[in-house]
Amino acid sequence: MFKAKILFVGPTESGKTVIANFLSDTTENVAGEYRPTQGVRILEFESQPEGSGDKICEVELWDCSGDFKFESCWPALMKDCSGVVIIFNPDIPSHLKEIETWHSIFISTQSLQENQCLLIAHHKPGSETENDRLPLAPNLSRLPLIHSDLEEEPEDMRHAFYRYLGNVVKAMSESREREEMSIIT
């Protein structure tokens, strides 16, 4: 059984906690009130990643605060992570610029493959933004991008995450095989 540590990072008020709660089937009664995450929340659940056959994966979903006052904790959060998901709100123009910073901090410094990373453009209820092509920086445009609309198409989001998780598990498996081969030879 694989254990995947996935970091959810991105600007404040982008929807990280809402998506994390949805994917882990966690319910919190916050009545739509915004409450910023303090540091990190770790949600654990089991999943069957797409393309993994009948393998079950234990997922640790680390819902990280978007507040830079927790920056000193980020190296500890990144330790042994299997994947990074950057979540942003495309309705907030500054988020497109801010996600470049998140990429440089959480992805460029890791030795993760592109398929271990994911961008989620989270559309909040009542959003007017279409799923058009977003003006992403070149280093971000190489990463897989999904649009999240939990009101209109929640299961599309879940399936897209399972596909992503399948890529993460595959990368972890290949890394483990390379490591075992290097020990043998």
Buried (B, 14 or more C-beta within 10 A) or exposed (E): EBEBBBBBBBBBBBBBBBBBBBBBEBEEEEEEEEEEBEEBBEBEEEBEBBEBEEBEBEBBBBBBBBEEEBEEEBEEBBEEBBBBBBBBBBBBEEBBEBBBEBBEBBBEEBEBBEBBBBBBBBBBEEBEBEEEEBEBEEEBEEBBBBBBBBEEBEEBBBEBBBBBBBBBBBBBEEBEEEEEEEEEE
